[in-house]
Amino acid sequence: MVKTGLSLILLLVLSGCGVWNDPYPAADAGKNILYTAFTDRPKHLDPAQSYTEDEITFTAQIYEPPLQYHYLKRPYTLIPATVEKVPEPRFYDAQGRQLPADAPVEAIAESVYELKLKPGIRYQPHPAFAVDGQGQPLYLGEHIAEGRQKIADFPQTGSRELTADDYIYQIKRLAHPRLHSPIFGMMADKIVGLKELGDTLQKAAKDIPEAAWIDLDAYPLKGVEKVDKLTWRIHLKGKYPQFLYWLAMPFFAPVPREADRFFAQPGMAEKNLTLDWWPVGTGPYTLAENDPNRRMVLERNPNFHGATYPCEGEAGDREAGLLADCGKPLPFIDRAVFTREKEAIPYWNKFLQGYYDASGISSDSFDQAVRVNVGGDVALTDEMREKGIRLLTSVKTSTFYMGFNMLDPVVGGLNDRATKLRQAISIAIDEEEFISIFANGRGVPAQSPIPPGIFGYEPGGKGIDPVVYDWVDGRPKRKPVEAARKLMVEAGYPNGRNAKTGEPLVLNLDTTGGGMGEKSRLDWLNRQFAKIDVQLVVRSTDFNRFQDKIRKGAVQLYYLGWNADYPDPENFFFLLDGRESKVAHGGENASNYANPEFDRLFLQMKNMENTPQRLDIVRRMNRIVQHDAPWVFGFHPKSYTLGHDWLKNRKPNDIGNNILKYQRIDAAERARLIQEWNQPVVWPLVAGVAVLALAVVPPIVGYRRRERRAALR
């Protein structure tokens, strides 16, 4: 009896010797599922409102704007998504006469883009499309939300073909007064009639209850016309070549009228049954689960078809295996599970165990993941290579900078005194040291506002900032501190004191307390200013207060960054355009910089095609801002991403976001390696059972002997 019981315990212990720590259901083992993580919860999934990186991770897989970026080609190249071809604008003068393609910008009163859809594209199955026997919507009614908490509580679904009306409807939604689209102001200046539509809807909304549906079909938009079921035209004011890039963003993805009406019904918003929570699209994936504090799940859209993996890319793609799936239907992955990880260490450990297919590299795990060789080359550590992990690196199309408020009486203005002060600070702040200490070398010092990968960025001696760097032995070398101190004397601040009053120069940096607000970074920054005897005062505040001070121009120095919306120099230079001044015009020019020559060249450059003439203008603009120094050009961050060998077709892509459909999983190989890497350590349990046996068996044996003797007597 005792022997049998102990054997049973041991058998139960050993029978569990599989993968004990697997966080996913056993039924999903070996399935075609991608596992990854996210850190910041998405706040908006409505394409009219969403405008952040953590949101487009999901919206770009669900919605399909007319255009997309080629997954493999560099420089980034626009290709059709739902339309038959990338449209070429037609130009017209003020009298409505068509102009040639090379007409001067000042002669163009209107640009017209005609888009024609590929036939047969269908929406994901959704209850908004469900109809009864008479073809009427099945789920419309005053009490339709009662007793329902999620989309699955509407059991009947339907679908229909994508039409031009859906794209027109979404453009109107940009002007919806209750959606507060972040691009309405910009597009109102571009799309004919959009501003007027916004004014009309603003007035109409006053007479409509707050939660009531506004039928946008009842409000015409002059600048967007339907040609036929699959074709529509967009009329823009003047010439704006960058509009094509906007047509690759979710802002211009289709939204069906049925979905807008379905979600606007009474009681739906209170249960998060909204388009902002449950997107409806034609893309390769649908949102199956939305719990932004815990996990998000995308599932294959059964109605998606027609897209195939690309057969061409750039040099090296074939050797990297990125063309092996040429011509195969997309998407490859059936399901993508995104788990929220707030802490870097658990995220990293799960990746090493194989439970996440890819991972970034935090500062805590940098040395474990990569090593920096002599000369600055980065390579994987032996531990990573033994696991078959691959490293993907790229310089992001982003610029981080410290800005000067050009309205400030001390650091602002284009006079010689203030300009030399800004130049001296630019030299003193050692960006190379910052990147080395605080970013593990993951960055490239910026020479101008334009990052690598954007037209107008020039590597080498042609592109350096001559105010801050010298070109020495084939590489840029930061000017010595003595050069900065000389500029301080010329600016009237010898040894950091006002030459006239003798008072020390004290400058204020406003920060939100995160990023540069960390004590170690601020201590480092204080040391940089101390090189030129300038006293730095850090004024930390919350984000809303910081934004308010920026809006009012109540700052001297500040830190900001900008990620490219689209691959064009206009997307960075507009941050310094005088007409975008934050204080004067409420624009994105937080430094309130205004140089008439720069502004003149910006107007000339922004509407040009990428030609040698445009490059020459970009160079001149760079020289102006390098001299005026409205920013301390910080750095362009480097992206380091790790991926397991079973994750195929991964290539860094900072502009195109609809990348999930191209990736592929070798699920069998993943399952094998996870089993190998996560073998349970059984000996402590076996030892525990043995100790238990030694403690329990002797008393039991003695007791049974006494019982047996008693029975014999």
Residue pairs with C-beta under 8 A, 6 or more apart in sequence:
2 697
2 700
2 701
6 689
6 693
6 697
9 689
9 692
10 686
10 689
13 682
13 685
13 686
13 689
14 682
16 680
17 679
17 680
17 682
18 675
18 680
19 674
19 675
19 678
19 680
20 678
20 680
21 353
21 678
22 29
22 355
22 674
22 678
23 339
23 350
23 355
24 35
24 337
24 355
29 671
30 667
30 668
30 671
31 334
31 335
31 667
32 332
32 333
32 334
32 335
32 665
32 667
33 333
33 334
33 335
33 336
33 337
33 665
33 667
34 333
34 335
34 336
34 337
34 357
34 647
34 660
34 663
34 665
35 336
35 337
35 339
35 355
35 356
35 357
36 336
36 337
36 338
36 339
36 356
36 357
36 358
37 338
37 339
37 340
37 341
37 347
37 350
37 356
37 359
38 54
38 57
38 296
38 338
38 339
38 340
38 341
39 54
39 340
39 341
39 342
39 347
40 54
41 54
41 292
41 293
41 340
42 50
42 52
42 54
42 55
42 57
42 58
42 292
42 296
43 52
43 55
43 292
44 50
44 51
44 52
44 55
44 276
45 55
45 58
45 59
45 62
45 275
45 276
45 277
45 278
45 279
45 287
45 290
46 179
46 274
46 275
46 276
46 279
47 59
47 63
47 170
47 250
47 251
47 253
47 255
47 279
48 170
48 173
48 174
48 176
48 179
48 181
48 251
48 255
49 179
49 180
49 181
49 182
49 276
50 56
50 59
50 250
51 182
51 183
53 563
56 250
56 657
57 338
57 657
58 279
58 287
58 296
58 298
58 338
59 250
59 253
59 279
60 250
60 283
60 657
60 658
60 659
61 283
61 284
61 285
61 298
61 336
61 658
61 660
61 661
62 124
62 279
62 280
62 281
62 283
62 285
62 286
62 287
62 298
63 250
63 253
63 254
63 279
63 281
63 282
63 283
64 81
64 82
64 121
64 253
64 254
64 281
64 282
64 283
64 658
65 81
65 82
65 247
65 248
65 249
65 250
65 251
65 252
65 253
66 80
66 81
66 82
66 83
66 115
66 167
66 247
66 248
66 252
67 78
67 79
67 80
67 81
67 83
67 86
67 244
67 247
67 248
68 78
68 79
68 80
68 81
68 248
68 656
68 658
69 76
69 77
69 78
69 79
69 248
69 653
69 655
69 656
70 76
70 77
70 78
70 79
70 310
70 313
70 656
71 310
71 313
71 651
71 653
71 656
71 659
71 662
72 310
72 312
72 313
72 314
72 317
72 322
72 323
72 651
73 312
73 313
73 314
74 314
74 453
75 453
75 455
75 567
76 453
76 567
76 655
76 656
78 86
78 244
78 245
78 248
79 86
80 86
80 118
81 248
81 658
82 117
82 118
82 121
82 162
82 254
82 282
83 115
83 116
83 117
83 118
84 116
84 117
84 118
85 116
86 244
87 113
87 114
87 115
87 244
87 247
88 101
89 111
89 112
89 113
89 236
89 239
89 241
89 243
90 98
90 111
90 112
90 114
91 98
91 99
91 100
91 101
91 103
91 108
91 110
91 111
91 112
91 239
92 98
92 99
92 108
92 109
92 110
92 111
92 112
93 99
93 107
93 108
93 109
94 109
99 107
99 108
105 238
105 239
105 604
105 607
108 238
108 239
109 237
109 238
110 192
110 235
110 236
110 237
110 238
111 235
111 236
111 238
111 239
111 240
111 243
112 233
112 234
112 235
112 236
113 233
113 234
113 236
113 243
113 244
113 247
114 227
114 231
114 232
114 233
115 164
115 167
115 231
115 232
115 233
115 234
115 247
116 230
116 231
117 162
117 163
117 164
117 230
117 231
118 306
119 161
119 230
120 161
120 306
121 161
121 162
121 282
121 306
122 159
122 160
122 161
122 162
122 282
122 303
123 129
123 159
123 160
123 162
123 256
123 280
123 281
123 282
123 303
124 159
124 280
124 281
124 282
124 286
124 301
124 302
124 303
124 304
125 157
125 158
125 159
125 286
125 302
125 303
126 151
126 157
126 158
126 159
126 259
126 280
127 138
127 139
127 151
127 154
127 155
127 156
127 157
127 158
127 262
128 137
128 139
128 158
128 256
128 258
128 259
128 261
128 262
128 263
128 280
129 157
129 158
129 159
129 160
129 256
129 258
130 137
130 138
130 139
130 154
130 156
130 157
130 158
131 137
131 138
131 158
132 138
137 258
137 261
137 262
138 156
138 158
139 154
139 156
139 262
140 261
140 262
140 265
141 265
142 265
142 266
143 266
143 267
144 265
144 267
144 268
145 265
145 266
145 267
145 268
145 270
145 271
145 273
146 267
147 153
148 154
148 271
148 273
149 271
150 271
150 273
151 273
151 278
159 303
160 256
162 254
162 282
163 229
163 230
164 226
164 227
164 228
164 229
164 230
164 231
164 232
165 226
165 257
166 254
166 255
166 256
166 257
167 232
167 252
167 253
167 254
168 221
168 224
168 226
168 232
169 216
169 217
169 254
169 255
169 256
169 257
169 260
170 251
170 252
170 253
170 254
170 255
171 191
171 194
171 221
171 224
171 234
171 252
172 197
172 216
172 219
172 221
172 224
173 179
173 181
173 216
173 255
173 260
174 181
174 183
174 184
174 187
174 194
174 251
175 181
175 184
175 188
175 194
175 195
175 197
175 198
175 201
175 221
176 201
176 214
176 216
177 198
177 201
177 202
177 205
178 205
178 210
178 214
181 251
183 246
183 251
184 194
184 198
187 194
187 246
187 251
188 194
188 195
188 198
189 195
189 237
190 236
190 237
190 240
190 243
191 221
191 223
191 224
191 234
191 235
191 236
191 237
192 222
192 223
192 235
192 236
192 237
193 221
193 222
193 223
193 224
193 235
194 221
194 223
196 222
197 219
197 220
197 221
197 222
200 219
201 214
201 216
201 219
204 214
204 219
205 214
208 214
211 264
211 266
211 269
212 264
213 260
213 261
213 264
213 265
215 257
215 261
216 257
216 260
217 257
222 235
223 234
223 235
223 236
224 232
224 233
224 234
224 235
225 232
225 233
225 235
226 232
227 233
234 243
236 243
238 607
239 607
240 607
241 607
241 608
241 609
242 566
242 568
242 570
242 571
242 606
245 565
245 566
245 567
245 568
246 252
246 566
248 566
248 656
249 565
249 566
253 281
254 281
254 282
255 275
255 280
256 280
259 275
259 280
260 275
262 268
263 269
263 273
263 274
263 275
263 278
268 274
272 278
272 290
277 290
278 287
278 290
279 287
281 301
282 301
282 303
282 304
283 301
283 304
283 658
283 661
284 300
284 301
284 304
284 307
284 330
284 331
284 658
284 660
284 661
285 298
285 299
285 300
285 301
285 304
285 331
285 336
285 660
285 661
286 298
286 299
286 300
286 301
287 296
287 297
287 298
288 297
288 298
288 299
288 335
289 295
289 296
289 297
290 296
292 340
293 340
294 339
294 340
295 337
295 338
295 339
295 340
296 338
297 335
297 336
297 337
297 338
298 335
298 336
298 338
298 660
299 334
299 335
300 331
300 333
300 334
300 335
304 330
304 331
305 329
307 329
307 330
307 331
307 661
308 327
308 328
308 329
308 330
309 325
309 326
309 327
309 328
309 329
309 330
309 649
309 662
310 323
310 326
310 662
311 323
311 326
311 327
312 323
313 322
313 323
317 323
317 651
320 651
321 648
322 649
322 651
324 648
325 332
325 648
325 649
325 664
330 661
330 662
331 660
331 661
331 662
332 649
332 661
332 662
332 663
332 664
332 665
333 660
333 661
333 663
333 664
333 665
336 660
339 356
341 347
341 350
344 362
344 364
344 365
345 364
345 365
347 356
347 359
347 362
348 359
348 362
348 364
348 365
350 356
351 358
351 359
351 642
352 387
352 677
353 674
353 677
353 678
354 644
354 670
354 673
354 674
354 677
354 678
355 674
357 643
357 644
357 646
357 647
357 665
357 670
358 641
358 642
358 643
358 644
358 647
358 650
359 641
359 642
359 643
360 639
360 640
360 641
360 642
361 369
361 370
361 440
361 640
361 641
361 642
363 440
366 440
367 381
368 381
368 383
369 380
369 381
369 384
369 391
369 640
369 642
370 378
370 379
370 380
370 381
370 384
370 391
370 640
371 378
371 379
371 380
371 381
372 378
372 441
373 379
376 441
378 391
378 393
378 441
378 640
379 391
380 389
380 390
380 391
384 391
384 642
387 644
387 673
387 677
388 644
388 645
388 673
389 642
389 643
389 644
389 645
390 642
390 643
390 644
390 645
390 650
391 640
391 641
391 642
392 639
392 640
392 641
392 642
392 643
392 650
392 651
392 652
393 638
393 639
393 640
393 641
393 652
394 638
394 639
394 652
394 654
395 444
395 451
395 452
395 453
395 636
395 637
395 638
395 639
396 451
396 563
396 636
396 637
396 638
396 639
396 654
397 451
397 452
397 453
397 454
397 563
397 564
397 567
397 636
397 654
397 655
398 451
398 561
398 562
398 563
398 564
398 636
398 637
398 654
399 446
399 449
399 450
399 451
399 561
399 562
399 572
399 633
399 634
399 635
399 636
400 446
400 559
400 560
400 561
400 634
400 635
400 636
400 637
401 446
401 449
401 559
401 560
401 561
401 631
401 632
401 633
401 634
402 429
402 509
402 557
402 558
402 559
402 631
402 632
402 634
403 557
403 558
403 559
403 560
403 590
403 591
403 630
403 631
403 632
404 411
404 412
404 422
404 556
404 557
404 591
404 629
404 630
404 631
404 632
405 411
405 412
405 553
405 555
405 556
405 557
405 558
405 591
405 592
406 412
406 413
406 414
406 591
406 592
406 593
406 594
406 630
407 553
407 583
407 592
408 553
408 555
408 556
410 418
410 421
410 505
410 507
410 556
411 418
411 421
411 422
411 507
411 556
411 557
412 418
412 592
413 419
414 595
414 628
416 490
416 491
417 491
417 492
418 491
419 627
419 628
419 629
420 487
420 488
420 490
420 491
421 487
421 488
421 491
421 493
422 628
422 629
422 630
422 632
423 467
423 468
423 484
423 487
423 627
423 629
424 484
424 485
424 487
424 488
424 491
424 532
425 484
425 529
425 532
425 534
425 629
425 632
426 465
426 467
426 468
426 629
426 632
426 633
427 467
427 468
427 478
427 479
427 481
427 483
427 484
427 487
428 481
428 484
428 528
428 529
428 531
428 532
429 525
429 528
429 529
429 632
430 478
430 528
431 443
431 445
431 446
431 478
431 633
431 634
431 635
432 445
432 478
433 524
434 524
434 634
434 635
435 441
435 442
435 443
435 444
435 445
435 635
437 524
438 520
438 521
438 524
439 635
439 637
439 638
441 638
442 637
442 638
442 639
442 640
443 635
443 636
443 637
443 638
444 452
444 635
444 636
444 638
445 476
445 633
445 634
445 635
446 633
446 634
446 635
446 636
447 463
447 464
447 465
447 468
447 469
447 476
447 622
447 626
447 633
448 457
448 463
448 465
448 622
448 625
448 626
448 633
449 572
449 573
449 575
449 576
449 622
449 625
449 631
449 633
450 456
450 457
450 569
450 572
450 573
450 618
450 622
451 457
451 564
451 572
451 636
452 459
452 636
453 564
453 567
453 654
454 564
454 567
454 568
454 569
454 571
454 572
455 567
455 568
455 569
455 610
455 614
455 615
455 618
456 569
456 614
456 615
456 618
456 619
456 622
457 463
458 619
461 471
461 476
462 619
463 622
464 471
464 476
465 626
465 633
466 626
467 626
467 627
467 629
468 478
468 479
468 626
468 633
469 476
469 477
469 478
469 479
470 476
470 477
470 479
471 477
481 531
481 532
484 531
484 532
485 531
485 532
488 494
488 495
488 496
488 532
488 533
488 534
492 498
492 499
492 500
493 499
493 505
493 533
493 534
495 533
496 504
496 505
496 532
496 533
496 534
496 535
497 503
497 504
497 505
497 533
498 504
498 505
504 533
504 535
505 533
505 534
505 535
506 534
506 535
506 536
506 537
507 529
507 534
507 535
507 536
507 537
507 556
507 557
508 536
508 537
508 538
508 539
508 555
508 556
508 557
509 516
509 525
509 536
509 537
509 538
509 539
509 556
509 557
509 558
509 559
510 539
510 541
510 546
510 549
510 550
510 555
510 556
510 557
510 558
511 517
511 522
511 538
511 539
511 540
511 541
511 546
511 558
511 559
512 540
512 541
512 542
512 543
512 546
513 540
513 541
513 542
515 521
515 559
516 522
516 525
516 559
517 538
517 540
522 538
525 536
526 536
529 535
529 536
541 549
546 558
549 555
550 558
550 582
550 590
551 582
551 583
551 586
552 583
553 582
553 583
553 592
558 590
559 634
560 590
561 634
562 572
562 575
563 654
564 571
564 572
564 654
564 655
565 571
566 655
567 655
569 605
569 618
570 602
570 605
570 606
573 602
573 605
573 606
573 618
573 621
574 580
574 587
574 588
574 589
574 602
574 606
575 588
575 589
575 590
576 589
576 591
576 593
576 598
576 625
576 630
576 631
577 587
577 589
577 598
577 599
577 602
578 589
578 593
578 594
578 595
578 596
578 598
578 599
579 585
579 587
579 599
580 587
580 588
580 589
581 587
581 589
581 592
581 593
581 594
582 588
582 589
582 590
582 592
583 592
584 592
591 630
591 631
593 625
593 628
593 630
595 624
595 625
595 628
597 624
598 621
598 624
598 625
598 628
601 617
601 620
601 621
601 624
602 621
604 617
605 614
605 617
605 618
605 621
608 614
608 617
625 631
626 633
639 652
639 654
641 650
641 652
643 650
644 670
644 673
645 666
645 669
646 665
646 666
646 667
646 669
646 670
646 673
647 663
647 664
647 665
648 663
648 664
648 665
648 666
649 662
649 663
649 664
650 663
653 659
